[in-house]
Amino acid sequence: MKDILEYTDYRQYIADYYADRKAKTAFSWQEFAKTAGFSSPVYLKYVSEGRFNLSEEAAVRTAKSMHLADFECAFFVEMVKFDHAKNDDEKRAAFSKMISIADANKAKILEGESFRFFADWKNPVLRELAPAMPGAKPLALAHACRPEISAAEVSESLNFLVKADLLKKDKDGNYAQTDKVVTTGPMDVTPLAVRGMHRQMGEFALDAIESVPQDERHFSGLTLGITREAYEEIVQRIAEFRKDIIAIATRKPATDEVYRLNVQFFPMTNKSLNKKD
């Protein structure tokens, strides 16, 4: 079976561990549960199916029953915390620890780099800005950011972008993009980071209302009463509009400024209006 550091779902790991043992020996859910200290013979089966959860203490016992090494045990416990997290902050904290454990053991979580990219607004901004300022030192790039950041933060972000193969650096210290467009793709964990970025960018948009001259920004909005069918059609049009914007932005390689476009379409009421017969 796959190495535990390739997983982000502890329930799937338990299921795969059981299937792997079962294929080689007369292993049973009852034996599995007993070695992990559970009185119910099907407890871990139900955990793998999402019917029961593991406490942190039970997660440690289960990890040890699977003969996981110390760092693997710690990784398994963080997967449990990630799955049981009650909010995005708790999920981010658990997943960040999972990435740290994988890094310390020279392994890579499939979604780790994508998660890191979208977890901090500085990464996409510097990915656009650094190639547009050839030869610029981290301090100059820091001063060019809005809001201004430190040279150390710039260096950290650039090092990550190069390591993740999102930027390439030549012998003269100039940066170029490896691909023109970065998307989240069909991933499970990355949307968590994207939600955080939407919050960050939403706050910057509010600040821009007062801090950016009106001829350098554009704000507009609509309040609409719509049906579900209309909603789905509008979302599709927004997706098409975004593709058009990307085509315009990538038409020429030159960059004068780095802009952020927030496309927000959300309900202002709590529930659908009841239709009369």
Secondary structure, 3 states (H helix, E strand, C coil): CCCHHHCCCHHHHHHHHHHHHHHHCCCCHHHHHHHCCCCCCCHHHHHHCCCCCCCHHHHHHHHHHCCCCHHHHHHHHHHHHHHHCCCHHHHHHHHHHHHHHHHHCCCCCCCHHHHHHHHCCHHHHHHHHHHHCCCCCHHHHHHHCCCCCCHHHHHHHHHHHHHCCCEEECCCCCEEECCCCCCCCCCCCHHHHHHHHHHHHHHHHHHHHHHCCHHHCCCCCCCCCCCHHHHHHHHHHHHHHHHHHHHHHCCCCCCCCCCCCCCCCCCCCCCCCCCCC
